[in-house]
Amino acid sequence: MTLDALSVVKSLPDFQETITGVVPQFGGKCFDITLNNAESALRLAEAGFDYGDLRKPLRLFGPKYIHVSIFVSVEFPDDELLKLLKDHGQLKSDALRRLYFTEEGFRHIERGIRVAEFVSITKDLPQKVVTQGLEIFFKYSGQPTTCYRCHSTEHVVKECPKQRRVRPSTSRTTDETRGDSPAEQSAGTSMETQESSAEEQNSATSESSFDSTASQETPRPTFAEITATPELFSEDPLEC
């Protein structure tokens, strides 16, 4: 038997005036029926409804809470998280549930996920917040896509009108590094040129004096000349 939301309403004629909504859940396997007062909801839960030839019971739900998953570093304090959360709605309590691994031997290790329960959310939580140098991610059912830069729900970060602030360059020019004024630089360049010319002149003088000194010395014979000069060797082998 195929059952849809309208069929559920028609099967409950005594409650049609108090039913405010019927929402299929899990592909139509069950239905969420909302009524306008607690007494009607209690009576409907006790009465059940007809499903073909069967009388199906109904389970009474309490007030619905919005579960927000928070992905944050383990050492980040709950108090700081609560300050952020309370700006966006009414919390059921200040207790944040921490999730742990379920595998045996690792159940003492946190997964970096905490769960907050909201009675109502008055301002949508952004998907990401950066505070104290840490990234905090929020996720819940019905959460709109938000801009990571300005937290707006009207656009994504690539379409954000607030351009990324470009940090000023910290590199300095050679002139700024030296701290010399143009006049000082010009004077320094002139002095360097003069010093360079003086060094070149001294080098040239040194080279010329060395060459003149070298020209006055008796040139030493090479090995070939030594072997070709018999007077350098003694005629008597014993005197060698």
Secondary structure, DSSP 4 states (H G I P E B T S, - for coil): ----HHHHHHT-GGGTTTEEEEEEETTTTEEEEEESSHHHHHHHHHH-EEETTEEE--PPP----EEEEEE--TTS-HHHHHHHHTTSEEES-S--EEEE--STT-TTSEEEEEEEEEEEESSPPPSEEEETTEEEEEE-TTPPP--TTT--SSS-GGG-SSPPPPPPP----HHHHHT--HHHHHHHHHHHHHHHHHHHHHHHHHHHHHHHHHHHSPPPP-HHHHHT-GGGS-SSGGG-
